[in-house]
């Protein structure tokens, strides 16, 4: 569990004896009793940590409803003194260096022990616990990035990964995850696209965000959905003004945040940028009208780090400044809500903000399990969480399963899985990159992979040895060497990697220098497989010249192992594109360079645009088998939704596999606005998806999809949501591969 000093050994010997003699239900009260008395026995940091960890084993108390939490918060707010009230509205202990003080977290809100209010201990981010304590890199699991999880199109798997991440946060002493990041992609070169769970679609984002948030908060950890809103680029992110119509926001960019709210998210983080001339964290239209009014959000809003500009943000709907008060070397303090400024804010405004913070705390029961109190969290921060388990599964196994499930097979001319080969050549600098630069994106969400991470080459060599296959290692990974060696092997694997980071958009959609020449040189004489470790969309002008292409959107610590398992057929490719791979750089929205960025394309981004050509369409992903769709029809029996549609899926191939049935909605005659409004309506939009079970050859399964009234509605600024009466449901394996169409009559 932990490396403990010798004086702790009697405690564990006693515990071991008890485990051998008693059932868990009988043991738990004893352990808790021991935990309560540890401080009486010996006051050491290690034993205090044991106490805190054991007390976390207490059976969870039933969480309060939002109404109960709000009532308790209102009562407690009235008892807060001046310092206690202000302390809930501003962070502390964040240094000028950009890191927290030792024993603290990235975000810290001081609790009120006399009233049972716990500290809020916030840490980055959604793909794992970021190490900020010195010398703790590699002590938490580097799970796949959010875009890789989006590639799974699997709510259950997303929930499992989220629960595991929450387990590690709890083990590290934190009680708030600064994630998930859920913005819908706009431009394909967005620097943080790898961080966003929604990919390019609001329905996919709604479903996966809700699954992530619920799983985290079921573990007693608060989730923070971010970045609200229109934070779709890094260029000029601190000052750019996103100018978007209300319809564009409601139908496209707000969807994932609605998913977070529907799942009961405790907090949202407002973005750096402006929205229609007003900073997001100061935007009452956004925070009060849309978020609390239209969406029904009941938690609290925190600022992104240094995104609050003046105290008037509190009246607009912001509840908490982060990182809050920063101590300067000479003793001065900086921050918007320093004492002399926060005192000027009406007390009722401050109390309202504090009530929002407390409501979220009480709703999620954070007061039931307060954990450590900074700065006395050093032992938790130093702990190694990579060997933890969640739901009976080891985290290293969960990370591998998630990475393997995120593999998207874009093309396969029968080269994969590898069979009947004796010699293979592995090329590409990314294949041997010991720093794993293309395994996880950089920035505030970076999680250093632990020592279990293998390069693709090492993992492939290990697996190939079991099959008596020789792996040829090149000396230089140059096109010339690739060409000279290609005639000596049965197949070539080219691994191409690309990094990305918060704070900068990618300069282009091209892969690294020399990548195109390397691929073409390799493919000149032998069947070639290209493996892409990428943060988002890329161009593949060589795609017709190779036998197979597969991608992982930054798969974390298990990337190398996932590749090896995939190419040898140990795990099937189950991923689907959560984005469109554009044919050219012109087949995507361009990142705005000006101070004002017009979202003039409206809803017509990605596959929704009639002008963009896809190299590989949104939703695309091959398997090692094939499927047939048939007998699609609207069903009425026992349908408690606006409409239900069923389709039969049959495995027509030679091996077992899974299909993802995707449902796109088409409105033949959109109603709700003028002709310009009609022209701005996409021809199709994803409104449902469901994964089949693993089907054996010739096995069939009936998949039923349920649709809400909202799925059949379009937004009008004048009329609000307008339900459409003429609806077609297009069923297929991608946004372009439509197999069946059903005319639907929605109910009210």
C-alpha positions in Angstrom: 0.0 0.0 0.0 2.7 2.5 1.1 6.3 2.4 2.0 6.2 2.8 5.8 8.8 3.1 8.5 9.5 0.1 10.7 7.3 1.4 13.6 4.3 0.8 11.3 5.0 -2.9 10.9 3.1 -4.1 14.0 0.0 -2.3 12.7 0.1 -4.2 9.4 1.0 -7.5 11.1 -2.1 -7.1 13.3 -4.2 -6.1 10.3 -2.9 -9.1 8.3 -3.9 -11.4 11.1 -7.3 -9.9 11.3 -7.8 -10.2 7.6 -7.0 -13.9 7.8 -9.5 -14.4 10.6 -12.5 -12.2 9.8 -14.8 -11.4 7.0 -14.6 -7.9 5.4 -17.9 -6.8 7.0 -16.6 -7.7 10.4 -13.2 -6.3 9.8 -14.3 -2.8 8.7 -15.6 -1.6 12.0 -12.3 -2.8 13.7 -10.2 -1.0 11.1 -12.2 2.2 11.6 -11.9 2.0 15.3 -8.1 1.6 15.0 -8.1 4.5 12.6 -9.9 6.7 15.1 -7.3 5.9 17.7 -4.1 6.2 15.7 -3.4 9.7 16.9 -3.5 8.4 20.5 -1.0 5.7 19.7 1.7 7.7 17.8 1.6 11.0 16.0 3.6 10.5 12.8 2.8 11.6 9.3 2.7 8.0 8.0 0.2 6.9 10.7 -1.9 10.0 10.1 -2.0 9.0 6.4 -3.1 5.5 7.4 -5.8 7.1 9.5 -7.1 9.3 6.6 -7.0 6.4 4.1 -8.9 4.0 6.5 -11.5 6.6 7.3 -12.2 6.8 3.5 -13.5 3.2 3.9 -16.5 4.4 5.9 -19.7 3.5 4.1 -20.8 6.5 2.0 -23.7 8.5 3.4 -26.6 9.1 1.1 -26.0 12.3 -0.9 -28.4 15.2 -0.4 -30.7 16.3 -3.1 -30.0 19.6 -4.8 -32.9 21.1 -2.8 -31.6 19.8 0.5 -28.1 20.9 -0.3 -29.3 24.4 -1.3 -31.3 24.7 2.0 -28.3 23.6 4.1 -26.0 26.0 2.2 -28.4 28.9 2.8 -28.4 28.2 6.5 -24.6 27.9 6.7 -23.9 31.0 4.7 -25.7 33.1 7.3 -23.2 31.8 9.9 -20.1 32.7 8.0 -17.9 35.6 9.3 -16.2 38.0 7.0 -13.0 36.0 6.3 -14.9 32.7 6.0 -17.3 34.1 3.5 -14.5 35.6 1.3 -12.4 32.5 1.6 -15.0 30.5 -0.3 -14.8 32.9 -3.2 -11.1 33.0 -3.9 -8.3 30.5 -4.1 -5.0 30.7 -2.4 -1.5 29.2 -2.1 -0.7 29.3 -5.8 2.8 30.6 -6.4 4.1 33.1 -9.0 6.1 30.2 -10.5 2.8 28.7 -11.8 2.7 25.9 -9.4 1.1 25.5 -6.0 2.9 25.8 -2.7 4.3 22.5 -1.4 1.5 20.4 0.2 -1.2 22.2 -1.7 -3.0 21.7 -5.0 -3.4 23.7 -8.2 -6.6 25.2 -6.7 -7.2 25.6 -3.0 -10.3 26.8 -1.2 -9.9 27.1 2.6 -12.6 25.2 4.5 -14.3 26.2 7.7 -13.7 23.5 10.3 -16.0 24.9 12.9 -18.9 24.6 10.5 -17.8 21.3 8.9 -17.0 22.9 5.6 -14.1 20.9 3.9 -11.2 22.4 2.0 -11.6 22.2 -1.8 -8.5 20.6 -3.2 -8.5 21.0 -7.0 -6.1 19.4 -9.5 -5.6 19.0 -13.2 -7.1 17.2 -15.1 -9.4 14.9 -16.9 -6.9 12.3 -18.2 -5.2 11.8 -14.9 -3.7 13.5 -11.8 -1.0 16.0 -12.9 2.1 15.9 -10.7 2.9 19.3 -9.2 4.5 18.1 -6.0 8.3 17.9 -6.6 9.6 14.4 -7.6 6.2 12.9 -8.1 6.1 12.5 -11.9 5.0 9.0 -12.9 3.1 8.3 -9.7 -0.3 8.6 -11.3 -1.7 6.8 -14.4 -1.5 8.5 -17.7 -4.8 7.4 -19.1 -5.8 8.1 -22.7 -6.5 11.7 -23.6 -10.2 12.8 -23.9 -10.2 12.6 -27.7 -9.0 9.0 -27.5 -11.9 8.3 -25.1 -14.2 10.0 -27.5 -13.0 7.5 -30.2 -14.4 4.6 -28.2 -18.0 5.8 -28.6 -18.5 3.8 -25.4 -20.2 5.4 -22.4 -19.5 2.4 -20.1 -15.7 2.5 -20.9 -15.6 6.3 -20.4 -17.3 5.9 -17.1 -14.8 3.2 -16.0 -11.8 5.4 -16.9 -13.4 8.4 -15.1 -14.0 6.3 -12.0 -10.4 5.1 -12.0 -9.1 8.7 -12.3 -11.4 9.7 -9.4 -9.9 6.9 -7.3 -6.4 8.2 -7.9 -7.5 11.8 -7.2 -8.9 10.6 -3.9 -5.7 8.7 -3.2 -3.7 11.8 -3.8 -5.9 13.7 -1.3 -7.8 15.9 -3.9 -11.5 16.2 -4.0 -12.0 18.2 -7.2 -11.0 17.2 -10.8 -10.5 20.2 -13.1 -12.2 18.4 -15.9 -13.5 17.1 -18.2 -12.8 19.5 -21.0 -15.7 19.2 -23.4 -15.7 21.9 -26.0 -16.8 20.9 -29.5 -14.0 21.3 -32.0 -14.3 24.1 -34.5 -11.0 24.3 -36.3 -9.0 21.1 -36.9 -5.7 22.6 -35.8 -7.0 23.6 -32.4 -4.1 23.1 -29.9 -6.2 21.5 -27.2 -8.4 19.4 -29.4 -6.8 16.3 -27.8 -8.2 17.4 -24.5 -11.8 17.7 -25.6 -14.2 14.8 -25.0 -16.8 15.9 -27.5 -14.7 15.7 -30.7 -16.6 17.5 -33.4 -20.2 16.7 -32.3 -22.5 17.9 -29.5 -24.5 14.7 -29.2 -21.4 12.6 -28.8 -20.2 15.2 -26.3 -23.4 15.2 -24.4 -23.5 11.5 -23.9 -19.8 11.0 -23.0 -19.6 14.0 -20.8 -22.6 12.9 -18.8 -21.0 9.4 -18.4 -17.7 10.9 -17.3 -19.2 13.4 -14.8 -21.5 10.8 -13.2 -18.7 8.3 -12.7 -16.4 10.8 -11.1 -19.0 12.2 -8.8 -20.2 8.7 -7.8 -16.7 8.3 -6.3 -17.1 11.3 -4.1 -15.0 13.6 -6.3 -16.4 16.8 -7.8 -16.1 17.2 -11.6 -15.6 20.6 -13.3 -16.8 20.8 -16.9 -14.7 23.3 -18.9 -14.1 25.7 -20.7 -17.4 27.6 -20.8 -17.8 28.7 -23.5 -16.6 29.1 -27.2 -13.0 28.2 -26.2 -12.3 26.5 -29.5 -8.9 27.9 -30.2 -5.6 28.8 -28.4 -4.6 31.6 -30.7 -5.3 34.9 -28.8 -7.2 32.8 -26.2 -6.9 35.4 -23.5 -8.4 38.2 -25.5 -10.2 36.9 -28.6 -13.9 37.7 -29.0 -16.0 34.8 -30.3 -18.9 36.1 -32.2 -21.5 33.4 -32.5 -25.3 33.4 -33.0 -27.6 32.1 -30.3 -28.6 29.2 -32.6 -25.0 28.2 -33.2 -24.4 28.1 -29.5 -27.6 26.2 -28.6 -27.5 23.6 -31.3 -23.7 23.0 -31.5 -21.5 24.3 -28.7 -23.7 24.1 -25.6 -24.6 20.4 -26.0 -21.7 18.9 -24.0 -22.3 21.4 -21.2 -26.0 20.4 -21.1 -24.8 16.8 -20.7 -22.6 17.9 -17.7 -25.6 19.7 -16.1 -27.9 16.8 -16.8 -25.4 14.6 -14.9 -25.4 17.0 -11.9 -21.9 18.4 -12.4 -20.7 20.3 -9.3 -18.9 23.1 -11.1 -18.2 24.7 -14.4 -15.1 26.7 -15.4 -15.6 29.8 -17.5 -13.1 30.4 -20.3 -10.5 33.1 -21.0 -12.0 34.5 -24.2 -14.8 37.0 -24.8 -18.2 36.0 -26.1 -20.0 38.6 -28.1 -17.8 41.4 -26.7 -17.9 40.4 -23.0 -15.4 38.1 -21.2 -16.9 34.7 -20.6 -16.3 35.0 -16.8 -18.1 38.3 -16.8 -20.9 37.4 -19.2 -24.3 37.5 -17.5 -26.0 36.3 -20.8 -23.8 33.2 -20.7 -23.5 32.5 -17.0 -26.9 33.6 -15.7 -29.4 33.4 -18.6 -28.0 30.4 -20.5 -26.3 28.4 -17.9 -28.5 28.8 -14.8 -31.7 29.8 -16.6 -32.0 27.7 -19.8 -29.8 24.8 -18.8 -30.8 24.7 -15.1 -27.2 24.5 -13.7 -27.2 24.3 -9.9 -23.5 24.2 -9.0 -20.9 27.0 -8.9 -18.8 28.7 -11.6 -15.1 29.1 -11.1 -12.8 31.2 -13.3 -10.1 29.7 -15.4 -6.7 30.6 -13.9 -6.4 34.4 -14.1 -9.6 34.7 -16.2 -11.3 37.1 -13.8 -10.7 40.7 -14.6 -12.8 42.7 -12.1 -15.2 42.3 -9.2 -18.3 42.9 -11.3 -17.9 39.3 -12.5 -19.5 38.1 -9.2 -22.8 39.9 -10.0 -22.7 38.5 -13.6 -22.6 34.9 -12.4 -19.1 34.0 -11.5 -18.8 32.5 -8.0 -15.1 31.9 -7.4 -11.7 33.3 -8.6 -8.9 31.0 -9.4 -6.1 30.7 -8.5 -7.2 33.6 -6.3 -4.7 35.4 -4.1 -1.0 35.1 -5.2 1.7 36.0 -2.7 4.5 38.0 -4.2 8.1 37.6 -3.0 8.1 40.9 -1.0 4.9 40.1 0.8 2.5 41.8 -1.5 -0.6 40.0 -2.7 -2.2 40.1 -6.1 -5.6 39.0 -7.3 -8.9 40.5 -8.2 -10.5 39.6 -4.9 -7.9 40.9 -2.6 -9.4 42.2 0.7 -9.8 45.9 -0.2 -11.6 44.9 -3.5 -13.8 42.1 -2.3 -15.0 44.3 0.6 -16.6 46.7 -2.0 -18.8 43.9 -3.3 -22.3 43.8 -1.9 -22.5 41.2 0.9 -25.6 39.7 -0.7 -23.8 39.1 -3.9 -20.9 37.4 -2.0 -23.3 35.3 0.0 -25.1 34.2 -3.2 -21.8 33.1 -4.7 -20.8 31.3 -1.5 -24.2 29.6 -1.4 -23.5 28.2 -4.9 -20.1 26.8 -3.8 -21.6 25.2 -0.6 -24.6 23.8 -2.5 -22.2 21.8 -4.7 -20.2 20.7 -1.7 -23.2 19.5 0.2 -24.9 17.9 -2.9 -21.8 15.7 -3.5 -21.2 15.0 0.2 -17.7 16.4 0.2 -18.3 17.3 3.9 -18.7 13.6 4.7 -15.1 12.7 3.6 -12.9 15.8 4.0 -9.6 13.9 3.7 -6.3 15.7 4.4 -6.0 19.4 5.1 -3.3 21.3 3.1 -0.4 21.7 3.7 -0.6 18.4 5.5 -1.3 16.5 2.3 2.3 15.8 1.4 2.0 12.0 2.1 -1.0 11.8 -0.2 0.7 13.8 -2.9 3.8 11.6 -2.7 1.8 8.3 -2.9 2.0 6.1 -6.0 -1.4 5.5 -7.4 -0.5 3.6 -10.5 -1.1 0.2 -8.8 -4.6 1.2 -7.6 -7.7 -0.7 -8.5 -11.3 0.4 -9.4 -14.3 -1.8 -9.7 -11.9 -4.8 -9.1 -9.7 -3.9 -12.1 -6.1 -2.7 -12.0 -5.6 0.8 -13.4 -2.8 -0.4 -15.7 -5.4 -2.8 -17.2 -8.0 -0.1 -17.5 -5.5 2.2 -19.2 -4.6 -0.6 -21.7 -8.2 -1.5 -22.4 -9.1 2.1 -23.0 -6.1 2.7 -25.3 -6.8 -0.5 -27.2 -10.5 0.4 -27.6 -9.6 3.8 -29.0 -7.7 2.4 -31.9 -9.4 3.4 -35.2 -8.7 1.3 -38.3 -9.0 3.9 -41.1 -8.0 1.6 -44.0 -7.2 -2.0 -44.4 -6.5 -3.8 -47.7 -6.2 -7.1 -45.9 -2.8 -6.4 -44.4 -4.1 -6.5 -40.8 -4.0 -8.4 -38.6 -0.5 -9.6 -39.3 -0.4 -13.2 -40.4 2.0 -15.4 -42.2 4.9 -13.0 -41.9 8.4 -13.8 -40.8 10.2 -10.5 -40.9 8.8 -7.0 -40.3 10.4 -3.6 -40.4 9.4 -0.9 -37.9 10.2 2.7 -39.0 9.6 6.2 -37.6 11.1 8.3 -34.9 7.9 8.0 -32.9 8.5 4.2 -32.8 11.6 4.6 -30.6 10.7 7.9 -28.7 11.6 7.1 -25.1 10.1 10.4 -24.0 6.7 9.3 -25.4 6.0 12.8 -26.7 3.0 11.7 -28.8 1.4 9.6 -26.0 -0.2 12.5 -24.2 -0.6 16.2 -24.9 1.2 19.0 -23.1 0.0 21.8 -20.9 -2.0 21.8 -17.7 -3.4 18.4 -18.4 -0.1 16.6 -18.9 0.4 13.4 -17.0 3.9 11.9 -17.1 3.7 8.2 -18.2 5.2 5.9 -15.6 8.0 3.3 -16.1 5.5 0.7 -17.5 5.3 2.7 -20.8 6.8 1.0 -23.8 7.8 2.5 -27.1 5.8 1.0 -30.0 9.0 -0.7 -31.2 9.6 -2.3 -27.8 6.0 -3.5 -27.5 6.0 -4.9 -31.1 9.3 -6.7 -30.6 8.0 -8.3 -27.4 4.8 -9.5 -29.0 6.6 -10.6 -32.3 9.0 -12.7 -30.3 6.1 -14.8 -29.1 5.1 -15.5 -32.7 8.7 -16.2 -33.8 8.7 -13.1 -36.0 11.9 -11.1 -36.6 11.7 -7.4 -36.2 14.2 -5.4 -38.2 15.5 -2.2 -36.5 16.7 0.5 -38.9 19.7 2.7 -38.1 18.4 6.1 -39.2 14.6 5.9 -40.0 15.5 7.7 -43.3 13.6 7.4 -46.5 16.7 6.0 -48.2 17.1 3.3 -45.6 13.4 2.5 -45.7 13.6 1.9 -49.4 16.7 -0.3 -49.2 15.3 -2.5 -46.4 11.8 -2.7 -47.8 12.7 -5.5 -50.1 14.0 -7.7 -47.3 10.8 -7.9 -45.2 7.3 -9.2 -45.4 5.6 -6.1 -44.0 6.6 -2.6 -42.9 5.1 -0.6 -40.0 5.7 3.1 -40.0 4.9 4.9 -36.7 4.3 8.6 -37.1 3.8 10.9 -34.0 2.7 14.4 -33.5 2.7 16.5 -30.3 0.4 19.3 -29.3 0.2 21.7 -26.4 -2.1 24.0 -24.5 -1.4 27.7 -25.4 -0.7 27.2 -29.1 -2.7 26.0 -32.0 -1.0 23.7 -34.5 0.6 25.5 -37.4 -0.8 23.0 -40.0 -2.4 19.6 -40.4 0.7 18.1 -41.8 2.6 15.4 -40.0 6.3 15.9 -39.0 9.0 16.8 -41.5 10.0 13.9 -43.8 6.9 11.8 -42.9 5.5 11.8 -46.4 8.8 10.8 -48.0 9.3 8.1 -45.4 5.9 6.5 -45.9 6.2 6.6 -49.7 9.7 5.1 -49.6 8.5 2.3 -47.3 5.4 1.6 -49.4 7.4 1.3 -52.7 8.2 -2.4 -52.3 6.4 -4.0 -49.3 2.9 -3.9 -47.7 3.0 -1.0 -45.4 1.0 -0.2 -42.3 1.0 3.4 -40.9 0.2 3.9 -37.2 -0.6 7.5 -36.2 -0.1 8.8 -32.7 -1.8 12.2 -33.2 -3.6 15.0 -31.2 -6.3 15.5 -33.9 -6.9 15.7 -37.6 -4.0 15.2 -40.0 -3.6 15.1 -43.8 -2.7 11.8 -45.5 -1.8 12.5 -49.1 -0.2 9.1 -49.3 -3.2 7.2 -48.1 -3.8 5.4 -51.4 -0.3 4.0 -51.5 -0.3 2.1 -48.2 -2.1 -1.1 -47.2 -3.4 0.0 -43.8 -3.8 3.1 -41.6 -4.7 3.2 -37.9 -4.8 6.0 -35.4 -4.8 6.6 -31.7 -5.5 10.1 -30.5 -2.8 10.2 -27.8 -3.5 6.9 -26.0 -1.5 7.5 -22.8 0.9 5.1 -21.0 -0.4 2.0 -22.8 -0.1 3.3 -26.3 2.8 1.0 -27.3 1.1 -2.0 -25.8 -2.2 -1.2 -27.5 -0.5 -1.0 -30.9 1.2 -4.4 -30.5 -2.0 -6.0 -29.4 -3.9 -4.5 -32.3 -1.6 -5.3 -35.2 -1.3 -9.0 -34.2 -5.1 -9.3 -33.8 -5.1 -9.9 -30.0 -7.6 -7.0 -29.6 -9.9 -5.8 -32.4 -10.1 -2.3 -33.6 -13.3 -0.9 -32.0 -12.7 2.9 -32.4 -14.7 5.3 -34.5 -13.7 8.8 -35.6 -15.1 11.5 -33.3 -13.9 14.0 -35.9 -13.7 14.2 -39.7 -10.3 13.6 -41.3 -10.2 16.3 -44.0 -9.0 15.6 -47.5 -7.1 19.0 -47.6 -6.4 21.9 -45.3 -9.3 23.8 -46.9 -11.8 21.1 -45.8 -12.0 22.5 -42.2 -12.8 25.8 -40.5 -9.7 28.0 -40.2 -8.5 29.2 -36.8 -9.2 32.9 -36.4 -6.3 35.3 -36.2 -8.1 38.5 -35.6 -9.3 40.0 -32.3 -12.8 39.2 -33.3 -13.5 35.7 -34.6 -16.7 35.3 -36.5 -18.4 31.9 -36.3 -19.8 32.7 -39.7 -20.1 29.1 -40.7 -22.7 28.6 -38.0 -23.6 24.9 -37.6 -21.9 23.9 -40.8 -18.6 22.5 -39.4 -17.1 19.0 -39.8 -19.5 16.5 -41.5 -22.3 19.0 -41.3 -20.7 21.2 -43.9 -21.8 20.5 -47.5 -18.5 22.0 -48.8 -15.9 20.0 -46.9 -14.5 16.7 -48.4 -13.5 14.0 -46.0 -10.5 11.7 -46.4 -12.2 9.6 -43.8 -15.6 10.7 -42.5 -16.9 11.4 -39.0 -17.9 8.1 -37.4 -15.7 6.0 -39.6 -13.9 3.0 -38.3 -13.3 -0.4 -39.8 -13.2 -3.8 -37.9 -11.8 -7.1 -38.9 -15.2 -8.2 -40.1 -18.2 -6.7 -41.9 -21.8 -6.0 -40.9 -25.2 -5.7 -42.7 -28.1 -3.4 -41.6 -31.6 -4.5 -42.4 -35.3 -4.2 -41.4 -35.1 -0.6 -40.0 -38.4 0.6 -38.8 -40.1 2.9 -36.2 -41.4 0.9 -33.3 -44.3 1.9 -31.1 -44.8 -0.9 -28.6 -43.4 0.1 -25.2 -41.8 3.2 -26.6 -41.7 5.9 -24.0 -39.7 8.4 -26.0 -40.6 10.8 -28.8 -39.7 8.0 -31.2 -38.1 4.6 -31.2 -36.3 3.1 -34.2 -35.1 -0.5 -34.4 -32.6 -2.0 -36.9 -31.2 -5.5 -37.3 -27.4 -5.8 -37.5 -25.8 -9.1 -38.8 -22.1 -10.0 -38.8 -21.5 -11.0 -42.4 -17.7 -11.6 -42.0 -15.5 -14.4 -40.9 -14.6 -13.3 -37.3 -16.4 -11.9 -34.3 -16.7 -8.2 -33.9 -18.7 -5.2 -32.8 -20.5 -2.5 -34.8 -21.5 1.0 -33.7 -24.9 1.9 -35.1 -25.1 5.6 -35.7 -28.3 7.5 -36.1 -28.3 10.9 -38.0 -31.5 13.0 -38.2 -32.5 14.7 -41.4 -35.3 17.3 -41.6 -36.7 17.4 -45.2 -38.6 20.7 -44.5 -37.1 22.6 -41.6 -39.5 25.0 -39.9 -38.7 27.8 -37.4 -37.2 30.6 -39.4 -36.7 32.3 -42.8 -35.1 30.9 -45.9 -31.6 31.9 -44.6 -32.3 30.0 -41.4 -33.4 27.0 -43.4 -30.2 27.1 -45.5 -28.1 27.2 -42.3 -29.7 23.9 -41.1 -27.3 20.9 -41.6 -28.5 18.1 -43.9 -27.8 15.6 -41.1 -26.8 15.6 -37.4 -25.9 12.8 -35.1 -28.7 12.2 -32.6 -28.1 8.6 -31.4 -25.6 5.7 -31.4 -25.4 2.3 -29.8 -22.7 -0.4 -29.8 -23.7 -4.0 -30.5 -22.5 -6.8 -28.4 -19.7 -9.0 -29.8 -21.4 -10.8 -32.7 -20.1 -14.1 -34.0 -20.1 -14.7 -37.8 -23.7 -14.7 -39.1 -25.0 -13.7 -35.7 -27.7 -11.0 -35.6 -28.8 -8.4 -33.0 -31.7 -6.0 -33.0 -30.6 -2.5 -31.9 -33.2 -0.1 -30.7 -32.5 3.7 -30.5 -34.6 6.1 -28.5 -35.0 9.8 -29.4 -36.2 12.7 -27.3 -38.2 15.7 -28.4 -35.0 17.7 -28.3 -33.5 15.4 -30.9 -36.2 16.4 -33.3 -36.0 20.1 -32.6 -34.2 23.1 -34.1 -33.5 26.4 -32.3 -34.9 29.8 -33.3 -33.9 33.0 -31.6 -37.5 34.2 -32.0 -39.4 31.0 -31.1 -36.9 29.0 -29.0 -36.8 25.2 -29.6 -39.2 24.3 -32.5 -40.1 20.6 -32.8 -40.0 19.4 -36.4 -42.9 17.3 -37.8 -41.1 15.8 -40.8 -38.2 13.7 -39.7 -36.0 11.0 -41.3 -33.6 8.9 -39.3 -30.5 7.8 -41.2 -28.9 4.7 -39.9 -25.3 3.8 -40.8 -21.7 3.0 -39.9 -20.5 6.6 -40.3 -21.8 10.0 -41.4 -21.3 9.0 -45.0 -22.0 5.3 -44.9 -25.8 5.4 -44.5 -27.4 1.9 -44.7 -31.0 2.4 -43.9 -33.5 5.4 -43.7 -36.7 5.5 -41.6 -39.4 8.2 -41.9 -40.4 8.9 -38.3 -43.6 10.4 -36.9 -42.5 12.0 -33.6 -44.9 12.0 -30.6 -45.3 15.0 -28.3 
